[in-house]
Amino acid sequence: MAEGKKKNDPWDVLKNSAMKVLKDFCDDLIEQDVFNQNEIKNMGKQLSTVKDKSEDLVKIVTHKGSQIGDIFVKRVLMAAKQLHSGTQAADENLESIEYAGMSQAVTSLLSAPLAIQAAESRLNKVKLSPTEFYQELSEAKREKMYLVMEKGSRTRLALIICNTKFDHLQELNKAQFDIERMKDLLQILGYRVEVKKELSSVDMESVLKQFALRQEHESSDSTFLIFMSYGTTTGICGIKHKQLEPDILANDTIFKIFNNSNCSRLRNKPKIIIIQECQEGIISEQGAMAASADSYNQSSSSDTEGFWKDAARKEHVEKDFICFHSITPNDISLEDNQEGSLFVTLLTDCFQQYSWCCHVEDLFKKVQKSFATSPVPVPMPTIERQSMTRYFYLFPGI
């Protein structure tokens, strides 16, 4: 009994499978004329100690370019599929990941990440989607996914608005770390990023209107709008804000500028809004509500039924949005370390690790789970005004 259990030990199965993958990988490299037999022989020491020397192995093969990555991914997918068929009943405590139409091989990769993904993470901040995965998922979820344009034809734009220096509020000293993190992430995801800083609410609204009119949105599949400032439950503070004279861009104004009625170039395309806001209990909620009411009354007066009409059809005014706030309403959020906010740190880490396989709403939920399981009390980020009708995958590298 004990002998049979040992024979089927999952760890031994995994180790044996890994060695077979490496052997088959080397055979593929020789067969496709990437390396010759002498070069493979010289790599023997690194291969025999791959569990301890994986970084050295990556350095050896990196100069051969992306061809090696493609070959290895194909081999790993094949091996993972075979492994899964024999270990389907393994650790049932792992969090299930549901992706309809995804092959069992890719599911195995998600639940048991392989060494190559760890190595890739060190070489590239964002894990890239394998072409086969993109093609398979796109085919399986054609009717459930937003269209993702490929790099050669799209012109993705993203906007970051960040206020750090205020006339009457304390300076947000560490916000520059958050700006750089978000800018780097969005650029790797294929967006051309514009950064605007130190704006009043009037200036923020003007910048948003100009951005919404950009011609590039016509040949884009989506956009990101990032806001970093002090904030309230209903809006984002401009640099002139003080309690008796609020300077607040209402959240409703953002949605109005980019809705189907006012931003036709982004109609039926995902519009991702991320708000990193600090609330220190010194912001006048009464003033914020007044500023928000003006904007809301203006938008609702022209779209009383929530629909926009043209000569041929009737569509929802507010659609294809999702907004991710750094905190729950009325919570207090501060810059909590020397390298920016915890929210942006966890958000960018999550996108780096999982955007290759998860849609945006799932990514936000993963960030929420990180906060929920934190050993110290921290405000919970919230997903709001979710009106996306399909899944939006970023597919980095595609």
Order of alpha helices (4+ residues) and beta strands (2+ residues): alpha-alpha-alpha-alpha-alpha-alpha-alpha-alpha-alpha-beta-alpha-beta-alpha-beta-beta-beta-alpha-beta-alpha-beta-beta-beta-alpha-alpha-beta
